């Protein structure tokens, strides 16, 4: 599993870092984000890329878990 930590980054960098991780074709991916905008954009990109996505919210931000559909 690949984990991408994009906390503290402003858009479009969360998308750029997530795209880099997707380029290796992982079956599972976790993205850690700390803004609602980054969460929404990353979730949309992962779904458009064919992944099933779940989001867990905590005090530290969002844990976006993606599994290849």
Predicted model as a PDB file, atoms N, CA, C, CB and O in Angstrom, pLDDT in the B-factor column:
MODEL        1                                                                  
ATOM      1  N   UNK A   1       0.836  -1.171   0.000  1.00 84.00           N  
ATOM      2  CA  UNK A   1       0.000   0.000   0.000  1.00 84.00           C  
ATOM      3  C   UNK A   1       0.886   1.241   0.000  1.00 84.00           C  
ATOM      4  CB  UNK A   1      -0.954  -0.006   1.210  1.00 84.00           C  
ATOM      5  O   UNK A   1       1.919   1.293   0.667  1.00 84.00           O  
ATOM      6  N   UNK A   2       0.462   2.216  -0.750  1.00 94.00           N  
ATOM      7  CA  UNK A   2       1.174   3.486  -0.810  1.00 94.00           C  
ATOM      8  C   UNK A   2       0.434   4.503   0.046  1.00 94.00           C  
ATOM      9  CB  UNK A   2       1.310   3.988  -2.277  1.00 94.00           C  
ATOM     10  O   UNK A   2      -0.795   4.564   0.032  1.00 94.00           O  
ATOM     11  N   UNK A   3       1.197   5.303   0.795  1.00 97.00           N  
ATOM     12  CA  UNK A   3       0.603   6.378   1.583  1.00 97.00           C  
ATOM     13  C   UNK A   3       1.193   7.699   1.106  1.00 97.00           C  
ATOM     14  CB  UNK A   3       0.851   6.168   3.115  1.00 97.00           C  
ATOM     15  O   UNK A   3       2.411   7.857   1.018  1.00 97.00           O  
ATOM     16  N   UNK A   4       0.312   8.640   0.802  1.00 97.00           N  
ATOM     17  CA  UNK A   4       0.728   9.958   0.336  1.00 97.00           C  
ATOM     18  C   UNK A   4       0.262  10.981   1.362  1.00 97.00           C  
ATOM     19  CB  UNK A   4       0.152  10.275  -1.089  1.00 97.00           C  
ATOM     20  O   UNK A   4      -0.934  11.088   1.635  1.00 97.00           O  
ATOM     21  N   UNK A   5       1.200  11.733   1.932  1.00 97.00           N  
ATOM     22  CA  UNK A   5       0.852  12.744   2.933  1.00 97.00           C  
ATOM     23  C   UNK A   5       0.903  14.120   2.268  1.00 97.00           C  
ATOM     24  CB  UNK A   5       1.821  12.680   4.169  1.00 97.00           C  
ATOM     25  O   UNK A   5       1.975  14.636   1.952  1.00 97.00           O  
ATOM     26  N   UNK A   6      -0.278  14.699   2.066  1.00 97.00           N  
ATOM     27  CA  UNK A   6      -0.342  16.011   1.411  1.00 97.00           C  
ATOM     28  C   UNK A   6      -0.788  17.095   2.391  1.00 97.00           C  
ATOM     29  CB  UNK A   6      -1.299  15.965   0.209  1.00 97.00           C  
ATOM     30  O   UNK A   6      -1.176  18.190   1.983  1.00 97.00           O  
ATOM     31  N   UNK A   7      -0.728  16.778   3.689  1.00 97.00           N  
ATOM     32  CA  UNK A   7      -1.115  17.771   4.690  1.00 97.00           C  
ATOM     33  C   UNK A   7      -0.170  18.967   4.595  1.00 97.00           C  
ATOM     34  CB  UNK A   7      -1.093  17.158   6.126  1.00 97.00           C  
ATOM     35  O   UNK A   7       1.045  18.811   4.473  1.00 97.00           O  
ATOM     36  N   UNK A   8      -0.749  20.149   4.654  1.00 95.00           N  
ATOM     37  CA  UNK A   8       0.042  21.372   4.590  1.00 95.00           C  
ATOM     38  C   UNK A   8       0.279  21.870   3.176  1.00 95.00           C  
ATOM     39  CB  UNK A   8       1.354  21.155   5.257  1.00 95.00           C  
ATOM     40  O   UNK A   8       0.829  22.956   2.993  1.00 95.00           O  
ATOM     41  N   UNK A   9      -0.123  21.104   2.173  1.00 94.00           N  
ATOM     42  CA  UNK A   9       0.065  21.526   0.786  1.00 94.00           C  
ATOM     43  C   UNK A   9      -1.205  22.191   0.261  1.00 94.00           C  
ATOM     44  CB  UNK A   9       0.449  20.322  -0.104  1.00 94.00           C  
ATOM     45  O   UNK A   9      -2.316  21.791   0.609  1.00 94.00           O  
ATOM     46  N   UNK A  10      -1.027  23.202  -0.572  1.00 91.00           N  
ATOM     47  CA  UNK A  10      -2.155  23.883  -1.205  1.00 91.00           C  
ATOM     48  C   UNK A  10      -2.382  23.311  -2.585  1.00 91.00           C  
ATOM     49  CB  UNK A  10      -1.914  25.404  -1.284  1.00 91.00           C  
ATOM     50  O   UNK A  10      -1.456  22.818  -3.229  1.00 91.00           O  
ATOM     51  N   UNK A  11      -3.635  23.381  -3.037  1.00 86.00           N  
ATOM     52  CA  UNK A  11      -3.956  22.905  -4.383  1.00 86.00           C  
ATOM     53  C   UNK A  11      -3.214  23.742  -5.416  1.00 86.00           C  
ATOM     54  CB  UNK A  11      -5.482  22.957  -4.639  1.00 86.00           C  
ATOM     55  O   UNK A  11      -3.123  24.962  -5.277  1.00 86.00           O  
ATOM     56  N   UNK A  12      -2.691  23.106  -6.436  1.00 93.00           N  
ATOM     57  CA  UNK A  12      -2.985  21.758  -6.894  1.00 93.00           C  
ATOM     58  C   UNK A  12      -2.011  20.685  -6.407  1.00 93.00           C  
ATOM     59  CB  UNK A  12      -3.012  21.750  -8.366  1.00 93.00           C  
ATOM     60  O   UNK A  12      -2.070  19.554  -6.890  1.00 93.00           O  
ATOM     61  N   UNK A  13      -1.115  21.003  -5.467  1.00 96.00           N  
ATOM     62  CA  UNK A  13      -0.081  20.045  -5.073  1.00 96.00           C  
ATOM     63  C   UNK A  13      -0.639  18.716  -4.535  1.00 96.00           C  
ATOM     64  CB  UNK A  13       0.804  20.672  -4.028  1.00 96.00           C  
ATOM     65  O   UNK A  13      -0.063  17.670  -4.832  1.00 96.00           O  
ATOM     66  N   UNK A  14      -1.741  18.711  -3.754  1.00 96.00           N  
ATOM     67  CA  UNK A  14      -2.280  17.398  -3.359  1.00 96.00           C  
ATOM     68  C   UNK A  14      -2.641  16.530  -4.563  1.00 96.00           C  
ATOM     69  CB  UNK A  14      -3.511  17.581  -2.481  1.00 96.00           C  
ATOM     70  O   UNK A  14      -2.430  15.318  -4.538  1.00 96.00           O  
ATOM     71  N   UNK A  15      -3.176  17.135  -5.603  1.00 96.00           N  
ATOM     72  CA  UNK A  15      -3.505  16.371  -6.808  1.00 96.00           C  
ATOM     73  C   UNK A  15      -2.247  15.900  -7.516  1.00 96.00           C  
ATOM     74  CB  UNK A  15      -4.357  17.213  -7.761  1.00 96.00           C  
ATOM     75  O   UNK A  15      -2.194  14.769  -7.999  1.00 96.00           O  
ATOM     76  N   UNK A  16      -1.241  16.747  -7.584  1.00 97.00           N  
ATOM     77  CA  UNK A  16       0.014  16.386  -8.256  1.00 97.00           C  
ATOM     78  C   UNK A  16       0.667  15.203  -7.537  1.00 97.00           C  
ATOM     79  CB  UNK A  16       0.989  17.602  -8.300  1.00 97.00           C  
ATOM     80  O   UNK A  16       1.106  14.249  -8.179  1.00 97.00           O  
ATOM     81  N   UNK A  17       0.732  15.265  -6.210  1.00 97.00           N  
ATOM     82  CA  UNK A  17       1.365  14.181  -5.446  1.00 97.00           C  
ATOM     83  C   UNK A  17       0.553  12.887  -5.544  1.00 97.00           C  
ATOM     84  CB  UNK A  17       1.525  14.591  -3.968  1.00 97.00           C  
ATOM     85  O   UNK A  17       1.123  11.799  -5.635  1.00 97.00           O  
ATOM     86  N   UNK A  18      -0.766  13.006  -5.527  1.00 97.00           N  
ATOM     87  CA  UNK A  18      -1.607  11.811  -5.666  1.00 97.00           C  
ATOM     88  C   UNK A  18      -1.445  11.208  -7.051  1.00 97.00           C  
ATOM     89  CB  UNK A  18      -3.087  12.149  -5.405  1.00 97.00           C  
ATOM     90  O   UNK A  18      -1.371   9.986  -7.184  1.00 97.00           O  
ATOM     91  N   UNK A  19      -1.390  12.035  -8.078  1.00 97.00           N  
ATOM     92  CA  UNK A  19      -1.222  11.563  -9.458  1.00 97.00           C  
ATOM     93  C   UNK A  19       0.107  10.820  -9.604  1.00 97.00           C  
ATOM     94  CB  UNK A  19      -1.289  12.753 -10.455  1.00 97.00           C  
ATOM     95  O   UNK A  19       0.170   9.787 -10.270  1.00 97.00           O  
ATOM     96  N   UNK A  20       1.167  11.342  -8.985  1.00 97.00           N  
ATOM     97  CA  UNK A  20       2.467  10.654  -9.027  1.00 97.00           C  
ATOM     98  C   UNK A  20       2.346   9.253  -8.445  1.00 97.00           C  
ATOM     99  CB  UNK A  20       3.539  11.459  -8.257  1.00 97.00           C  
ATOM    100  O   UNK A  20       2.887   8.295  -8.995  1.00 97.00           O  
ATOM    101  N   UNK A  21       1.634   9.141  -7.331  1.00 96.00           N  
ATOM    102  CA  UNK A  21       1.454   7.822  -6.705  1.00 96.00           C  
ATOM    103  C   UNK A  21       0.623   6.911  -7.601  1.00 96.00           C  
ATOM    104  CB  UNK A  21       0.780   7.963  -5.323  1.00 96.00           C  
ATOM    105  O   UNK A  21       0.916   5.719  -7.704  1.00 96.00           O  
ATOM    106  N   UNK A  22      -0.399   7.443  -8.245  1.00 96.00           N  
ATOM    107  CA  UNK A  22      -1.246   6.633  -9.121  1.00 96.00           C  
ATOM    108  C   UNK A  22      -0.485   6.121 -10.336  1.00 96.00           C  
ATOM    109  CB  UNK A  22      -2.452   7.437  -9.573  1.00 96.00           C  
ATOM    110  O   UNK A  22      -0.822   5.070 -10.880  1.00 96.00           O  
ATOM    111  N   UNK A  23       0.513   6.835 -10.757  1.00 95.00           N  
ATOM    112  CA  UNK A  23       1.278   6.437 -11.935  1.00 95.00           C  
ATOM    113  C   UNK A  23       1.968   5.083 -11.759  1.00 95.00           C  
ATOM    114  CB  UNK A  23       2.309   7.497 -12.256  1.00 95.00           C  
ATOM    115  O   UNK A  23       2.304   4.425 -12.743  1.00 95.00           O  
ATOM    116  N   UNK A  24       2.182   4.663 -10.498  1.00 93.00           N  
ATOM    117  CA  UNK A  24       2.798   3.352 -10.263  1.00 93.00           C  
ATOM    118  C   UNK A  24       1.755   2.237 -10.254  1.00 93.00           C  
ATOM    119  CB  UNK A  24       3.566   3.355  -8.938  1.00 93.00           C  
ATOM    120  O   UNK A  24       2.107   1.066 -10.113  1.00 93.00           O  
ATOM    121  N   UNK A  25       0.463   2.589 -10.405  1.00 92.00           N  
ATOM    122  CA  UNK A  25      -0.597   1.587 -10.527  1.00 92.00           C  
ATOM    123  C   UNK A  25      -0.906   0.799  -9.273  1.00 92.00           C  
ATOM    124  CB  UNK A  25      -0.244   0.648 -11.582  1.00 92.00           C  
ATOM    125  O   UNK A  25      -1.086  -0.417  -9.351  1.00 92.00           O  
ATOM    126  N   UNK A  26      -0.975   1.449  -8.108  1.00 95.00           N  
ATOM    127  CA  UNK A  26      -1.230   0.683  -6.880  1.00 95.00           C  
ATOM    128  C   UNK A  26      -2.662   0.154  -6.826  1.00 95.00           C  
ATOM    129  CB  UNK A  26      -0.955   1.551  -5.650  1.00 95.00           C  
ATOM    130  O   UNK A  26      -3.582   0.756  -7.380  1.00 95.00           O  
ATOM    131  N   UNK A  27      -2.835  -0.993  -6.143  1.00 96.00           N  
ATOM    132  CA  UNK A  27      -4.183  -1.507  -5.912  1.00 96.00           C  
ATOM    133  C   UNK A  27      -4.846  -0.784  -4.745  1.00 96.00           C  
ATOM    134  CB  UNK A  27      -4.144  -3.018  -5.646  1.00 96.00           C  
ATOM    135  O   UNK A  27      -6.067  -0.636  -4.700  1.00 96.00           O  
ATOM    136  N   UNK A  28      -4.013  -0.335  -3.796  1.00 96.00           N  
ATOM    137  CA  UNK A  28      -4.509   0.385  -2.624  1.00 96.00           C  
ATOM    138  C   UNK A  28      -3.665   1.629  -2.408  1.00 96.00           C  
ATOM    139  CB  UNK A  28      -4.489  -0.517  -1.361  1.00 96.00           C  
ATOM    140  O   UNK A  28      -2.457   1.632  -2.648  1.00 96.00           O  
ATOM    141  N   UNK A  29      -4.325   2.682  -1.951  1.00 97.00           N  
ATOM    142  CA  UNK A  29      -3.645   3.954  -1.756  1.00 97.00           C  
ATOM    143  C   UNK A  29      -4.332   4.686  -0.618  1.00 97.00           C  
ATOM    144  CB  UNK A  29      -3.647   4.811  -3.060  1.00 97.00           C  
ATOM    145  O   UNK A  29      -5.559   4.677  -0.518  1.00 97.00           O  
ATOM    146  N   UNK A  30      -3.539   5.322   0.244  1.00 98.00           N  
ATOM    147  CA  UNK A  30      -4.083   6.176   1.290  1.00 98.00           C  
ATOM    148  C   UNK A  30      -3.498   7.563   1.121  1.00 98.00           C  
ATOM    149  CB  UNK A  30      -3.779   5.607   2.707  1.00 98.00           C  
ATOM    150  O   UNK A  30      -2.286   7.720   0.975  1.00 98.00           O  
ATOM    151  N   UNK A  31      -4.360   8.569   1.140  1.00 98.00           N  
ATOM    152  CA  UNK A  31      -3.923   9.959   1.044  1.00 98.00           C  
ATOM    153  C   UNK A  31      -4.348  10.666   2.324  1.00 98.00           C  
ATOM    154  CB  UNK A  31      -4.522  10.668  -0.226  1.00 98.00           C  
ATOM    155  O   UNK A  31      -5.513  10.611   2.716  1.00 98.00           O  
ATOM    156  N   UNK A  32      -3.397  11.329   2.971  1.00 98.00           N  
ATOM    157  CA  UNK A  32      -3.672  12.098   4.178  1.00 98.00           C  
ATOM    158  C   UNK A  32      -3.752  13.562   3.798  1.00 98.00           C  
ATOM    159  CB  UNK A  32      -2.584  11.861   5.267  1.00 98.00           C  
ATOM    160  O   UNK A  32      -2.792  14.119   3.267  1.00 98.00           O  
ATOM    161  N   UNK A  33      -4.894  14.196   4.064  1.00 97.00           N  
ATOM    162  CA  UNK A  33      -5.104  15.591   3.691  1.00 97.00           C  
ATOM    163  C   UNK A  33      -5.644  16.355   4.899  1.00 97.00           C  
ATOM    164  CB  UNK A  33      -6.081  15.704   2.481  1.00 97.00           C  
ATOM    165  O   UNK A  33      -6.210  15.767   5.821  1.00 97.00           O  
ATOM    166  N   UNK A  34      -5.458  17.672   4.877  1.00 96.00           N  
ATOM    167  CA  UNK A  34      -5.939  18.467   6.004  1.00 96.00           C  
ATOM    168  C   UNK A  34      -6.862  19.608   5.594  1.00 96.00           C  
ATOM    169  CB  UNK A  34      -4.774  19.024   6.758  1.00 96.00           C  
ATOM    170  O   UNK A  34      -7.174  20.470   6.415  1.00 96.00           O  
ATOM    171  N   UNK A  35      -7.297  19.629   4.361  1.00 94.00           N  
ATOM    172  CA  UNK A  35      -8.261  20.667   3.961  1.00 94.00           C  
ATOM    173  C   UNK A  35      -9.414  20.024   3.200  1.00 94.00           C  
ATOM    174  CB  UNK A  35      -7.574  21.763   3.087  1.00 94.00           C  
ATOM    175  O   UNK A  35      -9.248  19.010   2.521  1.00 94.00           O  
ATOM    176  N   UNK A  36     -10.568  20.630   3.328  1.00 95.00           N  
ATOM    177  CA  UNK A  36     -11.746  20.118   2.644  1.00 95.00           C  
ATOM    178  C   UNK A  36     -11.611  20.188   1.135  1.00 95.00           C  
ATOM    179  CB  UNK A  36     -12.966  20.879   3.079  1.00 95.00           C  
ATOM    180  O   UNK A  36     -12.107  19.314   0.424  1.00 95.00           O  
ATOM    181  N   UNK A  37     -10.944  21.216   0.645  1.00 95.00           N  
ATOM    182  CA  UNK A  37     -10.753  21.352  -0.797  1.00 95.00           C  
ATOM    183  C   UNK A  37      -9.868  20.235  -1.332  1.00 95.00           C  
ATOM    184  CB  UNK A  37     -10.142  22.718  -1.132  1.00 95.00           C  
ATOM    185  O   UNK A  37     -10.189  19.617  -2.347  1.00 95.00           O  
ATOM    186  N   UNK A  38      -8.760  19.975  -0.655  1.00 95.00           N  
ATOM    187  CA  UNK A  38      -7.866  18.893  -1.083  1.00 95.00           C  
ATOM    188  C   UNK A  38      -8.603  17.564  -1.034  1.00 95.00           C  
ATOM    189  CB  UNK A  38      -6.596  18.839  -0.196  1.00 95.00           C  
ATOM    190  O   UNK A  38      -8.479  16.751  -1.951  1.00 95.00           O  
ATOM    191  N   UNK A  39      -9.367  17.335   0.026  1.00 96.00           N  
ATOM    192  CA  UNK A  39     -10.124  16.080   0.149  1.00 96.00           C  
ATOM    193  C   UNK A  39     -11.070  15.922  -1.037  1.00 96.00           C  
ATOM    194  CB  UNK A  39     -10.921  16.042   1.483  1.00 96.00           C  
ATOM    195  O   UNK A  39     -11.090  14.870  -1.677  1.00 96.00           O  
ATOM    196  N   UNK A  40     -11.846  16.948  -1.334  1.00 97.00           N  
ATOM    197  CA  UNK A  40     -12.825  16.861  -2.422  1.00 97.00           C  
ATOM    198  C   UNK A  40     -12.139  16.603  -3.766  1.00 97.00           C  
ATOM    199  CB  UNK A  40     -13.656  18.154  -2.497  1.00 97.00           C  
ATOM    200  O   UNK A  40     -12.599  15.772  -4.549  1.00 97.00           O  
ATOM    201  N   UNK A  41     -11.051  17.304  -4.028  1.00 96.00           N  
ATOM    202  CA  UNK A  41     -10.360  17.144  -5.311  1.00 96.00           C  
ATOM    203  C   UNK A  41      -9.694  15.773  -5.438  1.00 96.00           C  
ATOM    204  CB  UNK A  41      -9.315  18.239  -5.480  1.00 96.00           C  
ATOM    205  O   UNK A  41      -9.746  15.150  -6.498  1.00 96.00           O  
ATOM    206  N   UNK A  42      -9.080  15.315  -4.369  1.00 97.00           N  
ATOM    207  CA  UNK A  42      -8.411  14.006  -4.412  1.00 97.00           C  
ATOM    208  C   UNK A  42      -9.450  12.892  -4.562  1.00 97.00           C  
ATOM    209  CB  UNK A  42      -7.557  13.780  -3.129  1.00 97.00           C  
ATOM    210  O   UNK A  42      -9.253  11.959  -5.341  1.00 97.00           O  
ATOM    211  N   UNK A  43     -10.549  12.990  -3.821  1.00 98.00           N  
ATOM    212  CA  UNK A  43     -11.604  11.968  -3.934  1.00 98.00           C  
ATOM    213  C   UNK A  43     -12.133  11.916  -5.366  1.00 98.00           C  
ATOM    214  CB  UNK A  43     -12.768  12.261  -2.940  1.00 98.00           C  
ATOM    215  O   UNK A  43     -12.305  10.831  -5.921  1.00 98.00           O  
ATOM    216  N   UNK A  44     -12.391  13.075  -5.967  1.00 98.00           N  
ATOM    217  CA  UNK A  44     -12.905  13.103  -7.339  1.00 98.00           C  
ATOM    218  C   UNK A  44     -11.910  12.477  -8.314  1.00 98.00           C  
ATOM    219  CB  UNK A  44     -13.218  14.545  -7.763  1.00 98.00           C  
ATOM    220  O   UNK A  44     -12.301  11.707  -9.191  1.00 98.00           O  
ATOM    221  N   UNK A  45     -10.623  12.805  -8.164  1.00 97.00           N  
ATOM    222  CA  UNK A  45      -9.624  12.241  -9.069  1.00 97.00           C  
ATOM    223  C   UNK A  45      -9.514  10.732  -8.901  1.00 97.00           C  
ATOM    224  CB  UNK A  45      -8.265  12.892  -8.832  1.00 97.00           C  
ATOM    225  O   UNK A  45      -9.418  10.007  -9.890  1.00 97.00           O  
ATOM    226  N   UNK A  46      -9.526  10.251  -7.661  1.00 97.00           N  
ATOM    227  CA  UNK A  46      -9.430   8.807  -7.425  1.00 97.00           C  
ATOM    228  C   UNK A  46     -10.631   8.077  -8.019  1.00 97.00           C  
ATOM    229  CB  UNK A  46      -9.325   8.514  -5.919  1.00 97.00           C  
ATOM    230  O   UNK A  46     -10.471   7.023  -8.635  1.00 97.00           O  
ATOM    231  N   UNK A  47     -11.816   8.618  -7.841  1.00 97.00           N  
ATOM    232  CA  UNK A  47     -13.014   7.977  -8.409  1.00 97.00           C  
ATOM    233  C   UNK A  47     -12.953   7.993  -9.936  1.00 97.00           C  
ATOM    234  CB  UNK A  47     -14.304   8.691  -7.918  1.00 97.00           C  
ATOM    235  O   UNK A  47     -13.301   7.004 -10.581  1.00 97.00           O  
ATOM    236  N   UNK A  48     -12.514   9.102 -10.511  1.00 97.00           N  
ATOM    237  CA  UNK A  48     -12.379   9.178 -11.967  1.00 97.00           C  
ATOM    238  C   UNK A  48     -11.325   8.198 -12.488  1.00 97.00           C  
ATOM    239  CB  UNK A  48     -12.017  10.603 -12.389  1.00 97.00           C  
ATOM    240  O   UNK A  48     -11.365   7.792 -13.650  1.00 97.00           O  
ATOM    241  N   UNK A  49     -10.382   7.823 -11.616  1.00 96.00           N  
ATOM    242  CA  UNK A  49      -9.321   6.883 -11.998  1.00 96.00           C  
ATOM    243  C   UNK A  49      -9.710   5.434 -11.748  1.00 96.00           C  
ATOM    244  CB  UNK A  49      -8.050   7.200 -11.241  1.00 96.00           C  
ATOM    245  O   UNK A  49      -8.893   4.534 -11.945  1.00 96.00           O  
ATOM    246  N   UNK A  50     -10.955   5.192 -11.312  1.00 96.00           N  
ATOM    247  CA  UNK A  50     -11.440   3.829 -11.154  1.00 96.00           C  
ATOM    248  C   UNK A  50     -11.242   3.223  -9.777  1.00 96.00           C  
ATOM    249  CB  UNK A  50     -10.784   2.976 -12.137  1.00 96.00           C  
ATOM    250  O   UNK A  50     -11.192   2.000  -9.642  1.00 96.00           O  
ATOM    251  N   UNK A  51     -11.129   4.049  -8.765  1.00 97.00           N  
ATOM    252  CA  UNK A  51     -10.957   3.549  -7.404  1.00 97.00           C  
ATOM    253  C   UNK A  51     -12.243   3.729  -6.600  1.00 97.00           C  
ATOM    254  CB  UNK A  51      -9.785   4.267  -6.708  1.00 97.00           C  
ATOM    255  O   UNK A  51     -12.974   4.703  -6.776  1.00 97.00           O  
ATOM    256  N   UNK A  52     -12.503   2.752  -5.701  1.00 98.00           N  
ATOM    257  CA  UNK A  52     -13.532   2.921  -4.680  1.00 98.00           C  
ATOM    258  C   UNK A  52     -12.880   3.701  -3.549  1.00 98.00           C  
ATOM    259  CB  UNK A  52     -14.117   1.529  -4.180  1.00 98.00           C  
ATOM    260  O   UNK A  52     -11.750   3.404  -3.161  1.00 98.00           O  
ATOM    261  N   UNK A  53     -13.585   4.697  -3.018  1.00 98.00           N  
ATOM    262  CA  UNK A  53     -12.978   5.617  -2.066  1.00 98.00           C  
ATOM    263  C   UNK A  53     -13.816   5.693  -0.790  1.00 98.00           C  
ATOM    264  CB  UNK A  53     -12.822   7.014  -2.692  1.00 98.00           C  
ATOM    265  O   UNK A  53     -15.043   5.780  -0.838  1.00 98.00           O  
ATOM    266  N   UNK A  54     -13.118   5.657   0.363  1.00 98.00           N  
ATOM    267  CA  UNK A  54     -13.757   5.954   1.646  1.00 98.00           C  
ATOM    268  C   UNK A  54     -12.935   7.046   2.323  1.00 98.00           C  
ATOM    269  CB  UNK A  54     -13.864   4.665   2.557  1.00 98.00           C  
ATOM    270  O   UNK A  54     -11.722   7.137   2.134  1.00 98.00           O  
ATOM    271  N   UNK A  55     -13.614   7.871   3.113  1.00 98.00           N  
ATOM    272  CA  UNK A  55     -12.942   8.976   3.790  1.00 98.00           C  
ATOM    273  C   UNK A  55     -13.247   8.896   5.278  1.00 98.00           C  
ATOM    274  CB  UNK A  55     -13.386  10.349   3.206  1.00 98.00           C  
ATOM    275  O   UNK A  55     -14.405   8.817   5.688  1.00 98.00           O  
ATOM    276  N   UNK A  56     -12.184   8.918   6.081  1.00 98.00           N  
ATOM    277  CA  UNK A  56     -12.321   9.005   7.538  1.00 98.00           C  
ATOM    278  C   UNK A  56     -11.841  10.380   7.959  1.00 98.00           C  
ATOM    279  CB  UNK A  56     -11.513   7.868   8.272  1.00 98.00           C  
ATOM    280  O   UNK A  56     -10.776  10.830   7.535  1.00 98.00           O  
ATOM    281  N   UNK A  57     -12.629  11.054   8.799  1.00 97.00           N  
ATOM    282  CA  UNK A  57     -12.262  12.384   9.278  1.00 97.00           C  
ATOM    283  C   UNK A  57     -11.849  12.293  10.742  1.00 97.00           C  
ATOM    284  CB  UNK A  57     -13.436  13.386   9.097  1.00 97.00           C  
ATOM    285  O   UNK A  57     -12.493  11.606  11.534  1.00 97.00           O  
ATOM    286  N   UNK A  58     -10.774  12.989  11.097  1.00 95.00           N  
ATOM    287  CA  UNK A  58     -10.322  13.039  12.484  1.00 95.00           C  
ATOM    288  C   UNK A  58      -9.849  14.448  12.786  1.00 95.00           C  
ATOM    289  CB  UNK A  58      -9.190  12.002  12.752  1.00 95.00           C  
ATOM    290  O   UNK A  58      -9.934  15.328  11.930  1.00 95.00           O  
ATOM    291  N   UNK A  59      -9.356  14.668  13.985  1.00 94.00           N  
ATOM    292  CA  UNK A  59      -8.863  15.992  14.361  1.00 94.00           C  
ATOM    293  C   UNK A  59      -7.666  16.404  13.513  1.00 94.00           C  
ATOM    294  CB  UNK A  59      -8.485  16.014  15.837  1.00 94.00           C  
ATOM    295  O   UNK A  59      -7.428  17.598  13.329  1.00 94.00           O  
ATOM    296  N   UNK A  60      -6.904  15.433  12.989  1.00 91.00           N  
ATOM    297  CA  UNK A  60      -5.725  15.743  12.174  1.00 91.00           C  
ATOM    298  C   UNK A  60      -6.069  16.003  10.714  1.00 91.00           C  
ATOM    299  CB  UNK A  60      -4.729  14.612  12.259  1.00 91.00           C  
ATOM    300  O   UNK A  60      -5.228  16.493   9.960  1.00 91.00           O  
ATOM    301  N   UNK A  61      -7.292  15.683  10.308  1.00 96.00           N  
ATOM    302  CA  UNK A  61      -7.680  15.895   8.910  1.00 96.00           C  
ATOM    303  C   UNK A  61      -8.435  14.713   8.357  1.00 96.00           C  
ATOM    304  CB  UNK A  61      -6.461  16.166   8.054  1.00 96.00           C  
ATOM    305  O   UNK A  61      -9.302  14.141   9.017  1.00 96.00           O  
ATOM    306  N   UNK A  62      -8.090  14.353   7.125  1.00 98.00           N  
ATOM    307  CA  UNK A  62      -8.819  13.301   6.416  1.00 98.00           C  
ATOM    308  C   UNK A  62      -7.863  12.181   6.009  1.00 98.00           C  
ATOM    309  CB  UNK A  62      -9.536  13.876   5.171  1.00 98.00           C  
ATOM    310  O   UNK A  62      -6.735  12.422   5.580  1.00 98.00           O  
ATOM    311  N   UNK A  63      -8.345  10.969   6.155  1.00 98.00           N  
ATOM    312  CA  UNK A  63      -7.634   9.798   5.647  1.00 98.00           C  
ATOM    313  C   UNK A  63      -8.486   9.255   4.509  1.00 98.00           C  
ATOM    314  CB  UNK A  63      -7.385   8.703   6.781  1.00 98.00           C  
ATOM    315  O   UNK A  63      -9.577   8.728   4.729  1.00 98.00           O  
ATOM    316  N   UNK A  64      -7.977   9.388   3.299  1.00 98.00           N  
ATOM    317  CA  UNK A  64      -8.711   8.989   2.094  1.00 98.00           C  
ATOM    318  C   UNK A  64      -8.141   7.652   1.640  1.00 98.00           C  
ATOM    319  CB  UNK A  64      -8.602  10.080   0.951  1.00 98.00           C  
ATOM    320  O   UNK A  64      -6.985   7.569   1.226  1.00 98.00           O  
ATOM    321  N   UNK A  65      -8.956   6.611   1.719  1.00 98.00           N  
ATOM    322  CA  UNK A  65      -8.495   5.266   1.355  1.00 98.00           C  
ATOM    323  C   UNK A  65      -9.120   4.868   0.034  1.00 98.00           C  
ATOM    324  CB  UNK A  65      -8.846   4.231   2.458  1.00 98.00           C  
ATOM    325  O   UNK A  65     -10.336   4.938  -0.142  1.00 98.00           O  
ATOM    326  N   UNK A  66      -8.279   4.454  -0.883  1.00 98.00           N  
ATOM    327  CA  UNK A  66      -8.740   4.092  -2.217  1.00 98.00           C  
ATOM    328  C   UNK A  66      -8.320   2.668  -2.540  1.00 98.00           C  
ATOM    329  CB  UNK A  66      -8.191   5.070  -3.271  1.00 98.00           C  
ATOM    330  O   UNK A  66      -7.190   2.259  -2.276  1.00 98.00           O  
ATOM    331  N   UNK A  67      -9.251   1.927  -3.115  1.00 97.00           N  
ATOM    332  CA  UNK A  67      -9.010   0.555  -3.547  1.00 97.00           C  
ATOM    333  C   UNK A  67      -9.446   0.440  -4.997  1.00 97.00           C  
ATOM    334  CB  UNK A  67      -9.767  -0.475  -2.643  1.00 97.00           C  
ATOM    335  O   UNK A  67     -10.529   0.887  -5.374  1.00 97.00           O  
ATOM    336  N   UNK A  68      -8.584  -0.167  -5.802  1.00 95.00           N  
ATOM    337  CA  UNK A  68      -8.930  -0.324  -7.222  1.00 95.00           C  
ATOM    338  C   UNK A  68     -10.229  -1.110  -7.344  1.00 95.00           C  
ATOM    339  CB  UNK A  68      -7.786  -1.038  -8.004  1.00 95.00           C  
ATOM    340  O   UNK A  68     -10.369  -2.192  -6.775  1.00 95.00           O  
ATOM    341  N   UNK A  69     -11.177  -0.551  -8.094  1.00 88.00           N  
ATOM    342  CA  UNK A  69     -12.496  -1.183  -8.247  1.00 88.00           C  
ATOM    343  C   UNK A  69     -12.425  -2.372  -9.168  1.00 88.00           C  
ATOM    344  CB  UNK A  69     -13.517  -0.184  -8.776  1.00 88.00           C  
ATOM    345  O   UNK A  69     -13.440  -3.025  -9.412  1.00 88.00           O  
TER     346      UNK A  69                                                      
ENDMDL                                                                          
END                                                                             
